[in-house]
Amino acid sequence: RSVSRASPNLTFVPACLPPDPAEVEELQRFVSNSKRLFVMTGAGISTESGIPDYRSEGVGLYARTDRRPVQHAEFVRSASARQRYWARNFVGWPQFSSHQPNKAHLVLRDWEKLGKLHWLVTQNVDALHTKAGSQRMTELHGCTHRVFCLACGDRILRSELQEHFEALNPTWKAEAFGVAPDGDVFLTDEQVRNFQVPACRKCGGILKPDVTFFGDTVSQEKVSFVHQCLAESDSMLIAGSSMQVYSGYRFALAAREKKLPIAVLNIGPTRLDHFASLKLNFRCGELLPLIV
């Protein structure tokens, strides 16, 4: 198996013990018994790539700051909210877009190639599974590497939008105060006041990342498709997610209803610990490469 030899970035990973051989064996048995494995990943799989999450104890955004992610309604309603969001995103984008997959992403890609993995659903918007080479995959909450117009639906790459930002703001500079999970940074209101935000090149409408913001809902078409993939599967593995957000948790409930065995790999408690067949409290990038 080809996995990265780079050392993991543990800045945003909660402390945990190394994998226990007996529990490694349990997960090995779980994966070996699965013929059509359904995998759902969350922010905890990307923390080892240096991307912070929201909820991890001690190191997540909610533990470190009183800041909260932008709400969908606020972004749509308020020009100043969009200006603040895009200014922060503009500063953070070069670093955020440069993050690379870690061992966990690469193992899941290899499982797909080997026919072990039936379908992968990620709640992350960081494109790391795509960078790793996964193809049988649904990005449940979209991806920050794409942008679309709320009015006409025109789509562009986020990298292309970065060039528009630079052209509109040739002398604007801001020093960031910390990094947030979804590609933005922390800036003061004074810093963002003069930042210019481009409109849609085709209709002049509002540009928005192709992601499901908090307070928004995942499309019914996407939800139905994921339910179909789950119905075709014989087991479910959750990696790096506390499953606190219902948009992902609903699929664990559906798996329980279908009486599928469910394994959870996550540092810290999750919403389904009480009905999971197996719960493992280790780093995804440390444990998954041990499974063959």
Backbone bond lengths (Angstrom), bond angles and torsions (degrees), N, CA, C in turn:
res aa  C-N    CA-C-N  psi(-1)  N-CA   C-N-CA  omega(-1)  CA-C   N-CA-C  phi
1 R - - - 1.457 - - 1.519 109.25 -
2 S 1.337 116.39 137.13 1.463 119.74 179.68 1.523 108.99 -94.45
3 V 1.307 116.93 108.01 1.459 120.68 176.42 1.516 108.84 -124.45
4 S 1.322 114.94 152.08 1.461 120.40 -178.09 1.520 110.98 -62.22
5 R 1.316 115.86 141.59 1.453 120.57 177.36 1.526 111.12 -98.01
6 A 1.329 116.67 1.55 1.453 119.89 179.60 1.523 109.97 -68.99
7 S 1.314 116.42 145.31 1.461 120.76 178.97 1.519 109.13 -69.29
8 P 1.336 117.25 140.11 1.461 119.76 178.59 1.529 110.87 -68.78
9 N 1.324 115.86 151.54 1.457 121.71 175.08 1.527 106.95 -92.95
10 L 1.330 116.80 112.06 1.464 120.76 -173.19 1.531 112.94 -101.07
11 T 1.322 117.07 13.53 1.464 120.73 -178.24 1.522 111.95 -56.34
12 F 1.333 116.84 -39.81 1.457 121.00 -175.62 1.534 112.56 -110.71
13 V 1.333 116.44 20.35 1.467 121.33 179.26 1.530 109.19 -103.94
14 P 1.337 118.41 124.30 1.463 120.01 178.33 1.527 111.12 -62.28
15 A 1.314 116.48 152.28 1.465 120.97 177.97 1.522 110.25 -63.65
16 C 1.317 116.48 140.99 1.466 120.96 176.43 1.527 108.85 -157.17
17 L 1.311 115.58 163.32 1.457 121.06 178.89 1.523 110.25 -77.21
18 P 1.334 118.32 158.07 1.469 120.43 173.38 1.530 109.69 -67.12
19 P 1.327 118.05 158.23 1.468 120.95 -178.03 1.522 112.71 -56.43
20 D 1.307 115.25 137.88 1.460 122.37 176.26 1.531 108.21 -86.40
21 P 1.343 118.95 129.23 1.469 121.04 -176.62 1.525 113.87 -53.87
22 A 1.327 116.68 -38.11 1.467 119.93 -179.24 1.521 110.66 -65.84
23 E 1.340 116.77 -38.13 1.465 119.77 -179.50 1.533 110.83 -76.62
24 V 1.322 116.16 -31.61 1.473 119.30 172.70 1.527 109.09 -59.56
25 E 1.308 115.42 -43.16 1.468 120.80 -179.84 1.531 110.74 -63.37
26 E 1.330 116.19 -37.94 1.472 119.82 178.62 1.519 110.98 -63.85
27 L 1.340 116.71 -43.68 1.458 119.05 178.95 1.528 110.54 -68.58
28 Q 1.325 116.78 -36.66 1.466 120.50 176.78 1.526 110.54 -58.98
29 R 1.321 115.36 -43.73 1.470 120.46 178.96 1.529 110.41 -64.12
30 F 1.337 116.09 -41.80 1.471 121.23 -179.99 1.523 110.39 -60.31
31 V 1.333 116.81 -48.53 1.471 120.95 -178.09 1.527 110.86 -68.61
32 S 1.325 116.95 -39.49 1.478 120.85 -179.83 1.521 111.44 -64.20
33 N 1.325 116.71 -34.37 1.469 121.07 -179.60 1.523 112.72 -78.32
34 S 1.332 116.35 -12.53 1.457 120.62 -178.56 1.532 109.97 -88.36
35 K 1.301 115.22 131.34 1.466 120.48 176.69 1.529 111.16 -101.87
36 R 1.338 115.08 -29.01 1.471 120.49 -179.20 1.532 107.54 -136.03
37 L 1.324 115.42 77.91 1.455 121.98 -172.95 1.530 111.51 -79.59
38 F 1.326 115.71 129.68 1.463 123.70 175.78 1.523 107.09 -102.40
39 V 1.329 117.31 121.53 1.464 121.32 -177.04 1.520 109.75 -115.29
40 M 1.332 115.87 133.01 1.458 120.97 172.54 1.520 108.85 -120.44
41 T 1.336 116.12 127.69 1.467 119.94 -179.36 1.522 110.58 -113.86
42 G 1.352 114.16 155.66 1.455 120.96 177.64 1.514 110.56 -132.76
43 A 1.311 115.92 -169.74 1.465 121.69 -173.28 1.518 112.84 -58.65
44 G 1.343 117.12 -26.21 1.457 120.93 -178.50 1.516 114.22 -66.89
45 I 1.326 117.28 -13.78 1.469 118.87 176.91 1.532 110.28 -84.46
46 S 1.333 116.97 -19.50 1.462 120.84 -176.78 1.520 113.55 -101.57
47 T 1.325 117.58 -7.93 1.470 118.80 179.77 1.527 111.18 -62.13
48 E 1.335 116.78 -31.29 1.470 119.75 179.38 1.531 112.30 -73.99
49 S 1.328 116.27 -6.72 1.470 120.87 172.04 1.528 110.62 -95.33
50 G 1.331 116.82 4.78 1.460 120.91 177.48 1.512 115.08 92.45
51 I 1.346 117.46 11.22 1.466 121.33 179.00 1.525 109.00 -100.19
52 P 1.335 118.80 121.07 1.464 119.73 -179.71 1.524 111.31 -69.63
53 D 1.344 116.41 156.46 1.459 120.07 173.92 1.529 108.38 -109.86
54 Y 1.326 115.28 -173.67 1.464 119.64 -178.53 1.528 112.99 -90.73
55 R 1.350 117.01 -43.78 1.456 119.87 -162.90 1.521 116.98 -107.40
56 S 1.316 120.07 -6.61 1.463 119.99 -176.71 1.528 111.44 -58.46
57 E 1.303 115.02 137.43 1.460 120.93 -177.61 1.535 110.83 -62.73
58 G 1.332 115.20 125.40 1.464 120.34 174.92 1.515 115.46 84.14
59 V 1.337 118.47 -32.09 1.471 120.61 -173.28 1.524 113.80 -122.23
60 G 1.336 118.28 -11.42 1.456 121.22 178.47 1.527 111.46 -72.95
61 L 1.345 116.72 164.02 1.464 121.61 -178.13 1.528 111.25 -56.39
62 Y 1.336 117.52 -42.85 1.460 120.48 -176.93 1.526 111.58 -66.49
63 A 1.333 116.70 -29.04 1.466 120.14 179.30 1.526 111.32 -81.20
64 R 1.339 116.66 -30.97 1.467 119.76 -173.94 1.525 113.72 -89.48
65 T 1.339 117.32 -27.47 1.462 120.22 -174.12 1.529 109.86 -142.39
66 D 1.333 115.00 171.35 1.468 119.85 173.74 1.526 110.61 -98.80
67 R 1.313 116.21 11.67 1.470 120.63 -179.34 1.530 110.91 -79.84
68 R 1.322 115.01 148.89 1.457 120.77 179.72 1.524 109.33 -130.60
69 P 1.348 117.91 151.83 1.473 120.02 -178.58 1.525 111.28 -67.12
70 V 1.327 115.32 158.59 1.458 120.75 -179.99 1.535 110.29 -63.08
71 Q 1.315 115.71 143.26 1.460 121.92 177.02 1.532 109.05 -92.77
72 H 1.326 116.13 145.72 1.463 121.47 -177.47 1.530 111.76 -55.98
73 A 1.332 116.51 -48.92 1.472 120.37 -176.10 1.518 111.19 -62.73
74 E 1.318 116.95 -38.79 1.463 120.78 179.95 1.527 110.54 -66.48
75 F 1.320 117.22 -41.92 1.465 121.15 179.99 1.535 110.43 -61.73
76 V 1.326 116.93 -44.55 1.466 121.22 -177.66 1.523 111.13 -69.98
77 R 1.334 116.99 -37.24 1.456 122.22 -171.85 1.531 113.83 -82.42
78 S 1.343 116.70 -33.55 1.458 120.19 -166.30 1.529 113.28 -116.53
79 A 1.324 115.98 120.30 1.466 120.73 177.08 1.526 110.57 -65.14
80 S 1.318 117.87 -36.17 1.466 120.31 179.54 1.526 111.20 -68.61
81 A 1.343 116.86 -33.57 1.467 120.55 176.76 1.526 109.96 -66.46
82 R 1.340 116.31 -40.00 1.471 120.21 178.24 1.523 110.38 -67.38
83 Q 1.328 116.62 -40.35 1.462 120.07 177.86 1.526 110.59 -60.96
84 R 1.329 116.55 -43.76 1.470 121.47 179.51 1.522 110.56 -64.54
85 Y 1.349 115.85 -44.48 1.466 119.89 -179.28 1.530 110.74 -62.05
86 W 1.336 116.68 -49.36 1.461 119.42 -173.92 1.528 112.05 -71.31
87 A 1.327 118.45 -33.38 1.466 120.26 176.60 1.524 109.92 -62.75
88 R 1.329 116.48 -46.09 1.461 121.01 179.04 1.528 110.78 -64.36
89 N 1.336 114.99 -40.44 1.455 120.00 -179.14 1.524 111.23 -68.41
90 F 1.323 116.53 -37.66 1.462 121.48 179.05 1.526 111.04 -60.60
91 V 1.333 116.39 -43.89 1.460 120.54 -179.53 1.532 111.03 -68.67
92 G 1.335 116.00 -39.65 1.457 119.74 -175.96 1.512 115.22 -81.48
93 W 1.332 117.23 -17.95 1.457 120.43 -171.11 1.531 115.08 -59.23
94 P 1.325 119.94 -46.20 1.475 118.66 -178.15 1.523 112.71 -55.70
95 Q 1.331 116.87 -41.87 1.463 118.99 179.16 1.525 111.18 -73.53
96 F 1.334 116.70 -45.94 1.463 120.41 -176.88 1.522 111.80 -60.71
97 S 1.324 116.30 -43.31 1.468 120.35 -176.57 1.527 112.13 -72.24
98 S 1.340 116.76 -14.08 1.463 119.65 -178.88 1.532 113.28 -88.86
99 H 1.343 117.91 -8.86 1.465 119.79 -179.81 1.524 110.67 -61.23
100 Q 1.331 115.41 144.71 1.459 121.09 -176.27 1.531 111.38 -116.97
101 P 1.330 117.52 156.79 1.466 121.20 178.35 1.532 110.47 -60.05
102 N 1.315 115.93 149.44 1.463 119.95 173.23 1.532 109.46 -105.34
103 K 1.310 116.33 -172.95 1.467 120.73 -174.43 1.523 112.90 -58.03
104 A 1.333 117.09 -35.83 1.462 119.84 -178.33 1.532 111.20 -63.64
105 H 1.339 116.90 -44.33 1.471 120.12 178.26 1.531 110.68 -60.83
106 L 1.323 116.14 -42.03 1.460 120.32 -176.69 1.532 112.16 -70.20
107 V 1.331 116.70 -34.59 1.467 119.83 176.59 1.527 110.20 -64.11
108 L 1.333 117.41 -43.97 1.468 120.42 -179.75 1.527 111.10 -64.97
109 R 1.314 116.64 -36.22 1.473 119.81 173.60 1.519 110.54 -61.12
110 D 1.338 116.50 -42.72 1.465 120.13 -178.64 1.529 111.16 -68.95
111 W 1.328 117.11 -36.20 1.470 119.69 175.96 1.534 110.41 -60.47
112 E 1.336 115.55 -38.67 1.464 119.47 177.52 1.524 110.50 -62.39
113 K 1.333 116.40 -45.92 1.469 120.64 -179.59 1.523 111.60 -62.06
114 L 1.335 116.23 -33.20 1.466 121.36 -178.61 1.526 112.72 -83.44
115 G 1.337 116.62 -4.52 1.458 120.12 179.50 1.519 114.19 82.83
116 K 1.333 117.95 9.41 1.476 120.59 178.55 1.522 111.93 -78.45
117 L 1.319 116.26 -32.09 1.457 121.56 -172.37 1.527 109.55 -101.90
118 H 1.337 116.08 119.34 1.465 119.81 179.76 1.520 111.05 -78.54
119 W 1.343 116.99 -47.70 1.460 119.62 178.76 1.523 109.68 -154.36
120 L 1.329 115.70 145.37 1.457 123.06 178.18 1.520 108.68 -116.15
121 V 1.312 116.35 130.08 1.466 121.97 173.53 1.521 107.01 -119.98
122 T 1.322 116.56 124.93 1.464 119.01 177.32 1.518 110.35 -113.69
123 Q 1.314 115.07 139.07 1.464 120.75 174.43 1.529 110.41 -87.92
124 N 1.337 116.90 -3.53 1.460 121.63 -176.42 1.522 111.60 -84.65
125 V 1.325 115.66 155.09 1.466 121.52 -178.56 1.529 111.15 -117.28
126 D 1.352 116.06 19.61 1.467 121.06 -170.92 1.524 115.29 -95.58
127 A 1.320 118.35 -2.98 1.473 123.76 177.55 1.525 114.02 67.07
128 L 1.332 118.56 12.10 1.472 119.39 -176.66 1.525 112.28 -69.66
129 H 1.328 118.58 -33.40 1.475 119.73 176.09 1.533 110.18 -65.46
130 T 1.327 116.12 -39.11 1.466 120.28 177.34 1.524 110.44 -64.67
131 K 1.325 116.50 -44.40 1.466 120.44 177.85 1.530 111.11 -61.34
132 A 1.327 116.45 -32.75 1.468 120.38 179.58 1.520 111.92 -72.97
133 G 1.338 116.73 -22.59 1.460 120.08 179.02 1.512 115.22 109.79
134 S 1.341 118.61 7.20 1.470 120.65 176.80 1.522 109.56 -65.66
135 Q 1.340 115.33 140.99 1.468 120.36 -179.19 1.522 112.72 -124.10
136 R 1.333 116.42 -36.26 1.472 119.64 178.83 1.535 107.45 -83.54
137 M 1.325 115.00 76.98 1.454 119.53 -165.71 1.526 112.07 -149.72
138 T 1.331 114.94 145.32 1.460 122.76 171.78 1.520 108.72 -121.91
139 E 1.328 116.53 128.42 1.463 121.45 173.42 1.529 106.89 -89.81
140 L 1.321 116.29 96.31 1.465 121.91 -170.97 1.521 112.18 -57.62
141 H 1.318 116.51 -40.34 1.467 120.78 -176.66 1.526 112.58 -106.73
142 G 1.340 117.16 17.83 1.452 120.78 177.70 1.522 112.43 83.84
143 C 1.334 115.95 -158.74 1.469 120.63 -174.93 1.525 110.08 -152.42
144 T 1.330 116.47 132.99 1.462 121.26 -179.13 1.527 112.53 -69.42
145 H 1.311 118.28 -12.28 1.470 121.07 -179.42 1.529 112.00 -80.06
146 R 1.332 117.06 0.39 1.464 121.94 176.66 1.536 109.45 -125.27
147 V 1.320 115.53 149.60 1.466 122.17 178.89 1.517 107.87 -134.03
148 F 1.346 116.90 145.25 1.462 118.78 177.44 1.528 110.57 -140.37
149 C 1.327 115.56 162.72 1.464 122.41 -179.97 1.520 109.50 -91.95
150 L 1.329 115.88 129.25 1.467 120.28 -179.92 1.526 112.15 -67.82
151 A 1.334 117.20 -21.71 1.463 120.71 -177.21 1.529 112.87 -88.95
152 C 1.335 116.72 -54.21 1.469 119.51 -173.49 1.524 113.62 -108.05
153 G 1.342 117.43 -10.75 1.460 120.41 177.61 1.511 114.87 83.81
154 D 1.333 118.46 0.89 1.465 120.23 178.75 1.524 110.30 -57.81
155 R 1.334 116.24 140.46 1.470 120.94 -176.47 1.520 111.10 -118.97
156 I 1.329 115.47 141.29 1.458 121.16 173.80 1.526 108.36 -137.96
157 L 1.324 115.52 164.19 1.453 120.16 175.82 1.527 109.34 -77.04
158 R 1.321 115.61 145.93 1.472 119.31 178.35 1.531 110.25 -61.67
159 S 1.312 118.16 -33.39 1.469 121.42 178.77 1.530 110.82 -63.51
160 E 1.333 116.43 -34.36 1.468 120.14 177.64 1.528 110.34 -69.63
161 L 1.325 116.51 -39.24 1.460 120.42 178.31 1.533 110.75 -63.08
162 Q 1.326 116.62 -33.97 1.465 120.23 178.91 1.526 110.75 -57.87
163 E 1.325 115.86 -37.33 1.469 120.11 178.19 1.529 110.99 -66.81
164 H 1.336 116.78 -37.99 1.471 120.21 177.49 1.529 110.17 -64.63
165 F 1.338 115.89 -42.47 1.470 119.93 177.43 1.528 110.49 -58.20
166 E 1.321 116.09 -45.78 1.475 120.48 -177.97 1.527 111.42 -63.27
167 A 1.331 116.48 -38.23 1.465 120.39 -179.97 1.529 111.23 -68.19
168 L 1.325 116.81 -36.65 1.464 121.18 -178.90 1.529 112.86 -79.41
169 N 1.334 116.19 -22.47 1.466 120.69 -174.74 1.535 111.05 -127.76
170 P 1.353 117.10 58.98 1.473 119.61 -172.66 1.524 114.65 -63.83
171 T 1.338 117.23 -28.04 1.478 119.21 -177.30 1.524 112.47 -111.32
172 W 1.344 117.13 1.55 1.476 120.23 -176.77 1.525 109.72 -78.64
173 K 1.323 116.00 130.40 1.461 120.77 178.01 1.519 108.43 -139.14
174 A 1.330 115.95 148.37 1.463 119.92 178.00 1.514 109.52 -151.45
175 E 1.308 115.09 138.36 1.460 120.32 176.03 1.521 109.07 -92.50
176 A 1.310 116.43 130.47 1.462 121.12 -175.22 1.526 111.64 -82.74
177 F 1.330 114.38 148.97 1.463 120.83 174.91 1.528 108.51 -117.34
178 G 1.330 116.66 80.79 1.458 120.45 178.24 1.518 113.34 88.44
179 V 1.322 115.75 157.51 1.462 122.76 -177.08 1.523 110.20 -111.97
180 A 1.326 116.34 140.44 1.464 122.26 178.62 1.534 109.56 -104.55
181 P 1.346 117.89 167.50 1.466 120.48 -172.42 1.526 116.72 -65.71
182 D 1.327 118.95 -30.18 1.464 119.69 -170.48 1.522 114.19 -104.06
183 G 1.339 116.52 26.81 1.454 119.22 172.22 1.507 114.65 98.69
184 D 1.339 118.02 -2.93 1.452 118.57 178.64 1.527 110.42 -102.40
185 V 1.323 115.42 177.61 1.465 121.51 179.97 1.530 107.39 -130.75
186 F 1.305 116.53 176.38 1.458 120.77 179.64 1.523 109.44 -96.55
187 L 1.337 116.96 123.45 1.456 122.96 177.28 1.528 109.04 -130.12
188 T 1.318 116.60 157.16 1.457 120.41 176.76 1.529 110.09 -83.85
189 D 1.338 116.99 162.34 1.470 121.17 177.94 1.529 110.47 -60.80
190 E 1.334 116.59 -36.26 1.460 120.90 179.65 1.532 110.99 -62.98
191 Q 1.329 115.88 -38.29 1.460 120.46 -178.87 1.528 112.26 -65.71
192 V 1.326 117.86 -35.97 1.473 120.10 -172.85 1.525 112.49 -90.89
193 R 1.332 117.69 -5.86 1.469 121.10 -170.39 1.523 113.25 -57.54
194 N 1.317 118.55 -37.82 1.468 121.21 -175.73 1.530 113.67 -102.05
195 F 1.319 116.65 11.32 1.470 119.27 -179.20 1.527 109.88 -75.88
196 Q 1.329 115.34 131.16 1.469 121.00 -179.13 1.533 110.86 -97.58
197 V 1.339 115.77 133.11 1.470 121.83 -178.15 1.523 109.82 -110.97
198 P 1.330 118.80 123.41 1.470 120.49 179.84 1.526 111.79 -72.14
199 A 1.314 114.96 153.05 1.461 121.41 174.12 1.529 108.79 -97.27
200 C 1.304 116.59 173.85 1.468 121.61 178.10 1.529 109.91 -57.84
201 R 1.308 116.80 134.03 1.469 122.07 -177.01 1.525 111.29 -68.56
202 K 1.344 117.17 -21.91 1.469 120.22 -175.51 1.522 112.99 -96.05
203 C 1.352 117.13 -39.08 1.468 117.98 -173.79 1.522 113.90 -130.39
204 G 1.337 117.36 -4.03 1.453 119.34 -178.91 1.517 114.13 79.82
205 G 1.312 116.58 12.47 1.465 121.18 -178.30 1.522 112.98 -79.34
206 I 1.317 114.61 -177.04 1.463 122.20 -177.01 1.527 110.28 -83.13
207 L 1.323 116.48 130.52 1.460 122.07 177.16 1.523 110.05 -92.39
208 K 1.316 115.48 137.12 1.466 121.47 -178.08 1.531 109.26 -138.75
209 P 1.328 117.73 142.36 1.467 118.28 173.60 1.527 109.83 -58.70
210 D 1.307 116.39 147.66 1.470 120.97 179.95 1.525 109.52 -80.46
211 V 1.335 115.34 59.17 1.457 121.70 -179.91 1.524 109.36 -133.53
212 T 1.319 115.15 156.38 1.465 120.84 175.40 1.522 108.18 -87.16
213 F 1.321 116.32 105.70 1.459 120.38 177.38 1.526 110.10 -71.29
214 F 1.316 116.11 161.89 1.460 120.52 174.80 1.529 109.18 -58.60
215 G 1.321 116.42 135.07 1.455 120.97 -178.28 1.513 113.54 93.76
216 D 1.326 117.40 -11.06 1.461 122.35 176.67 1.526 108.33 -98.25
217 T 1.318 117.47 173.06 1.464 120.80 -179.49 1.521 110.66 -123.22
218 V 1.332 115.40 151.60 1.465 121.57 174.61 1.521 107.93 -74.97
219 S 1.330 116.91 142.00 1.468 120.53 -177.47 1.530 110.87 -60.38
220 Q 1.319 116.10 145.19 1.455 121.27 -179.80 1.522 111.40 -63.21
221 E 1.326 116.36 -31.89 1.468 120.67 178.87 1.533 110.41 -63.13
222 K 1.330 116.29 -43.33 1.455 120.59 -179.79 1.534 110.38 -68.45
223 V 1.327 116.25 -42.43 1.471 120.71 179.17 1.524 110.43 -60.18
224 S 1.328 116.95 -44.60 1.470 121.23 -179.62 1.516 111.43 -63.17
225 F 1.336 115.99 -39.81 1.464 119.72 179.34 1.523 110.95 -63.87
226 V 1.339 117.00 -44.07 1.465 119.97 -179.79 1.521 110.58 -65.13
227 H 1.332 117.17 -38.83 1.469 120.20 176.29 1.533 110.35 -60.97
228 Q 1.327 116.30 -37.33 1.464 120.33 178.51 1.531 110.48 -64.64
229 C 1.322 116.41 -44.11 1.472 120.78 178.19 1.524 110.68 -62.51
230 L 1.324 116.78 -38.91 1.461 120.91 178.46 1.524 110.57 -66.01
231 A 1.320 116.47 -38.19 1.468 120.79 -179.83 1.525 111.37 -64.89
232 E 1.325 116.80 -25.69 1.461 121.82 179.41 1.528 112.29 -85.53
233 S 1.333 116.44 -6.44 1.469 121.60 -173.69 1.524 111.89 -97.32
234 D 1.342 115.69 163.23 1.468 118.74 -179.75 1.527 112.88 -117.00
235 S 1.338 117.70 -0.57 1.461 121.11 177.25 1.522 108.50 -165.53
236 M 1.337 115.72 162.83 1.461 120.47 -176.59 1.529 109.81 -133.01
237 L 1.340 115.97 132.02 1.455 122.20 174.75 1.517 108.28 -118.78
238 I 1.325 116.64 126.58 1.460 122.25 176.00 1.520 107.45 -106.97
239 A 1.316 116.93 125.12 1.465 121.53 -175.95 1.527 110.59 -125.27
240 G 1.332 116.02 116.39 1.454 120.59 174.16 1.510 115.18 74.30
241 S 1.335 116.65 39.05 1.466 119.19 178.20 1.520 110.68 -146.27
242 S 1.331 115.34 135.91 1.467 119.73 174.01 1.517 110.56 -82.79
243 M 1.329 116.83 -10.03 1.478 124.42 177.77 1.533 111.84 59.16
244 Q 1.325 116.24 33.70 1.465 119.85 178.67 1.526 112.28 -75.08
245 V 1.331 116.94 -23.44 1.461 120.49 -179.03 1.531 108.92 -88.35
246 Y 1.333 115.77 128.00 1.472 119.81 -173.06 1.524 112.70 -63.00
247 S 1.330 118.18 -30.05 1.467 120.00 -177.22 1.524 111.63 -57.10
248 G 1.341 117.40 -30.21 1.462 120.68 175.49 1.512 112.04 -95.47
249 Y 1.328 116.96 -37.94 1.467 122.47 -176.34 1.528 112.29 -59.90
250 R 1.340 116.60 -31.93 1.459 119.59 -178.18 1.540 112.10 -58.04
251 F 1.352 116.59 -29.78 1.458 119.32 -179.21 1.533 111.23 -76.59
252 A 1.326 116.73 -29.52 1.470 119.55 172.95 1.530 109.95 -67.59
253 L 1.329 116.37 -39.07 1.471 120.13 176.87 1.526 110.42 -63.59
254 A 1.333 116.07 -39.80 1.472 119.84 178.74 1.523 110.59 -66.06
255 A 1.330 117.08 -38.93 1.471 120.91 178.22 1.523 110.53 -64.65
256 R 1.328 116.65 -39.99 1.470 119.89 177.65 1.524 110.35 -63.95
257 E 1.330 115.60 -40.66 1.470 119.82 179.84 1.525 110.84 -63.13
258 K 1.339 116.79 -34.29 1.464 121.24 178.72 1.525 112.15 -83.65
259 K 1.360 114.81 0.83 1.475 121.56 179.66 1.529 112.13 61.96
260 L 1.337 117.13 33.42 1.460 121.09 175.80 1.527 108.99 -79.52
261 P 1.323 118.01 141.57 1.466 119.47 172.22 1.530 109.51 -64.88
262 I 1.330 116.75 137.45 1.463 121.92 -177.08 1.526 109.34 -125.43
263 A 1.321 116.94 125.38 1.468 122.24 174.67 1.524 108.19 -111.38
264 V 1.333 115.83 139.49 1.464 121.35 -179.79 1.521 109.18 -122.46
265 L 1.325 115.94 125.69 1.455 122.52 176.01 1.522 107.25 -118.47
266 N 1.324 116.63 103.98 1.459 120.88 -176.38 1.521 110.13 -160.88
267 I 1.323 116.46 137.83 1.466 120.20 175.76 1.526 107.75 -78.96
268 G 1.327 116.52 114.30 1.456 120.79 -178.67 1.513 112.04 101.97
269 P 1.329 117.01 168.24 1.466 122.15 -176.36 1.525 112.52 -67.41
270 T 1.326 115.54 153.76 1.455 121.06 175.74 1.531 109.02 -129.67
271 R 1.308 114.74 170.62 1.462 121.22 -175.99 1.526 112.60 -72.47
272 L 1.336 117.63 -13.29 1.457 119.21 -177.11 1.517 113.45 -120.43
273 D 1.337 117.19 19.36 1.466 119.85 179.29 1.520 112.21 -57.71
274 H 1.335 116.63 -30.78 1.471 119.81 -175.36 1.525 113.42 -75.91
275 F 1.342 117.91 -14.59 1.474 117.14 178.06 1.531 113.54 -126.89
276 A 1.328 117.83 2.96 1.473 120.24 177.18 1.528 110.24 -70.10
277 S 1.319 116.52 145.09 1.471 121.59 176.61 1.522 110.74 -71.03
278 L 1.345 115.84 -29.54 1.460 121.02 -174.83 1.525 108.10 -150.85
279 K 1.341 117.30 129.67 1.476 121.66 177.06 1.525 108.74 -124.73
280 L 1.336 116.20 124.76 1.462 122.69 -178.17 1.523 109.57 -122.32
281 N 1.313 116.97 132.05 1.454 123.16 -171.50 1.538 111.25 -107.58
282 F 1.348 116.37 57.53 1.468 120.18 -174.90 1.529 110.74 -133.00
283 R 1.325 114.86 170.25 1.457 120.24 175.82 1.525 110.56 -70.27
284 C 1.329 115.90 135.50 1.470 120.08 179.45 1.525 110.86 -60.80
285 G 1.328 117.25 -43.72 1.449 121.18 -176.54 1.508 113.96 -71.43
286 E 1.331 115.89 -13.45 1.466 119.61 178.15 1.515 111.51 -95.75
287 L 1.339 116.58 -35.67 1.469 119.93 -175.55 1.522 113.53 -89.20
288 L 1.310 118.40 -44.31 1.468 120.47 -174.23 1.545 113.18 -58.61
289 P 1.348 118.95 -38.43 1.467 117.87 178.89 1.530 113.88 -64.95
290 L 1.342 117.38 -13.81 1.447 120.36 178.59 1.524 113.62 -82.93
291 I 1.349 115.13 -9.69 1.460 120.59 -178.18 1.524 109.22 -92.79
292 V 1.325 116.96 128.05 1.475 119.96 -177.24 1.529 110.53 -114.70
